[in-house]
Every structure is written in structure tokens, then in C-alpha cells.
Amino acid sequence: TTFVSCRFMLFVNDVSVAKQVLKEQGSTYSVLLTPTAKHLFGSKILTFLRKEDHEVLRKALARAFTRQSVLAFLPVLQKHIRNHVCLWIEACKNGSEIVVATKTADMVFDVVLESFLGSLSAVDTSSWRA
């Protein structure tokens, strides 16, 4: 499906320029996401917030993406990617078809669980999935 916004669009790949354009007094520019983004993510995500609310949330989230934080998280991410890709390869070798979106959601679910709750290797989490 293709959507047309019927608005002038400015594509910017430089963060400092994007900030300048979005902060411009009287600017009618806004970040353009898919037409269903607010429905899917709600209106309180960083992309839709403005001014002080945006700045407060951006600073809070920035701590989670420092080099040190990402490096600490990397082994968890790598472990789950490796485990899931191996399962996908085995399923394909056995002639099974896999739904990549579902399998990717399962992988992300496992990463998030371990990130927030620690290792759950002794717990059967299969009933927790949608």
C-alpha cells in the first residue's frame, strides 16, 4: 500500500540540521512516520513529543544508549540472535517453512525478557508469547 501525504516533504539526514528545522519558530514541519504510527505506538513516544517533554524523554533514553550501556547489552543480544538463527536454519534444513516476522518477534521477546528480568533459561516462557 502506498500513502501520499499531499504535503511538502523535506528529507534530512543530518541530525543538527533536522533539529534546526524542527525548532524553527512557526515551523510547520513535523517528523513523518507511517500513517498508523500514532495508533501503533501512541502519542507519547519521543518522535511525537515537542519541546520540554521531548527533551526530558530524550535525555532519559540517552543513558540507555551510551557506549558502555550498549556494550553491556551486546552479549545478550548476540546470544539470542545466534540461538534463534540456528533454530531457523535447522527448521529450514528439515523442510519446515518459517514466518520470519513471528520468529523475529520471538527473538525480540527473548532479548527484552532477559534484559529486564535476567536469565530465564530454567523457565518455560512459551506460554507468555502471543
C-alpha positions in Angstrom: 0.0 0.0 0.0 1.3 3.4 -0.9 0.3 6.5 1.1 0.5 10.1 -0.2 0.8 12.9 2.3 -0.1 15.8 0.0 2.5 17.9 1.9 5.9 19.3 1.1 8.4 16.8 2.4 12.0 17.6 3.5 14.4 14.7 3.8 17.2 15.4 6.2 20.0 13.0 7.2 22.0 15.4 9.4 20.8 15.5 13.0 21.9 19.1 13.6 20.0 20.3 10.5 16.9 18.3 11.5 16.9 19.8 15.0 17.3 23.3 13.5 14.4 22.8 11.1 12.1 21.3 13.7 12.9 24.0 16.3 12.4 26.9 13.9 9.8 29.3 15.2 6.5 28.8 13.4 7.7 25.7 11.7 5.0 23.5 10.2 7.4 20.6 9.7 7.0 17.5 11.8 8.5 14.1 11.7 6.6 11.9 9.2 6.1 8.3 10.2 3.7 5.8 8.7 0.0 7.0 8.8 -0.7 4.4 11.6 2.3 5.2 13.8 0.3 7.1 16.4 -2.2 4.2 16.5 0.6 1.6 16.9 2.9 3.4 19.3 0.7 6.1 20.9 1.3 9.8 21.0 3.8 9.8 23.9 6.7 8.3 22.0 9.8 10.5 21.6 9.1 11.2 17.9 5.8 12.9 18.6 6.7 14.9 21.7 7.7 18.5 21.4 9.8 21.0 23.3 10.4 20.2 27.0 8.6 16.8 27.0 10.8 15.7 24.1 14.0 17.0 25.8 13.2 15.2 29.1 12.5 11.9 27.5 15.4 12.1 25.0 17.8 12.7 27.9 16.4 9.8 29.9 16.6 7.5 27.0 20.1 8.6 26.0 21.6 6.9 29.1 20.4 3.6 27.8 22.4 4.1 24.6 25.8 5.1 25.8 28.7 3.1 24.5 29.1 1.5 27.9 25.4 0.5 28.1 25.3 -0.9 24.6 28.5 -2.9 25.2 27.0 -4.4 28.4 23.8 -5.4 26.4 25.7 -6.8 23.4 26.3 -10.3 24.7 22.6 -10.8 25.5 21.7 -9.6 22.0 24.3 -11.8 20.3 23.3 -14.9 22.3 19.7 -14.6 21.3 20.4 -13.8 17.7 22.7 -16.8 17.5 20.3 -19.2 19.2 17.3 -18.1 17.1 19.1 -18.1 13.7 20.4 -21.6 14.5 16.8 -22.7 15.2 15.6 -21.1 11.9 18.4 -22.9 10.0 17.5 -26.2 11.5 13.8 -25.7 10.7 14.7 -24.9 7.1 17.0 -27.9 6.8 14.1 -30.1 7.9 11.9 -28.7 5.2 9.8 -26.5 7.5 8.7 -23.1 6.4 9.0 -20.3 9.0 7.2 -17.0 9.3 10.1 -14.6 9.7 8.0 -11.8 11.3 6.8 -14.2 14.0 10.2 -15.7 14.6 11.8 -12.3 14.8 9.1 -11.2 17.3 10.0 -14.3 19.4 13.7 -13.4 19.3 13.0 -9.8 20.3 10.7 -11.0 23.1 13.6 -13.2 24.5 16.1 -10.3 24.3 13.7 -8.0 26.2 12.8 -10.6 28.8 16.5 -11.2 29.6 17.3 -7.6 29.5 14.7 -6.7 32.1 14.4 -9.9 34.1 17.7 -11.6 33.8 18.3 -15.1 32.6 15.2 -17.2 32.3 16.9 -20.3 31.0 15.2 -22.5 33.6 11.7 -21.1 32.9 9.4 -22.1 30.1 8.3 -18.8 28.6 6.5 -20.3 25.6 3.0 -19.7 27.1 3.9 -16.0 27.6 4.0 -15.4 23.8 1.1 -14.1 21.8 
